[in-house]
């Protein structure tokens, strides 16, 4: 998680704001954190990732789990690298 700049809150289907989830910058950590958020009592409708690797890995893993991107979950990559362009809406 970046510590410089604004620190957005994340809101989901519940009205209470949610704090950012801290992970390392790996694909595995992004998937694990996202699955944890989705398994909670108030799953988010969108997740903003700090890097494209975590976002792309989460899209791949979650679509395999049956999550519809973006119908069930909007995924917003944190940077605009070539990796982000490889993820397509299904």
Secondary structure as GFF3:
##gff-version 3
##sequence-region A 1 90
A	DSSP	alpha_helix	27	39	.	.	.	ID=ss1
A	DSSP	beta_strand	46	48	.	.	.	ID=ss2
A	DSSP	alpha_helix	52	64	.	.	.	ID=ss3
A	DSSP	beta_strand	74	76	.	.	.	ID=ss4
A	DSSP	alpha_helix	82	85	.	.	.	ID=ss5
###
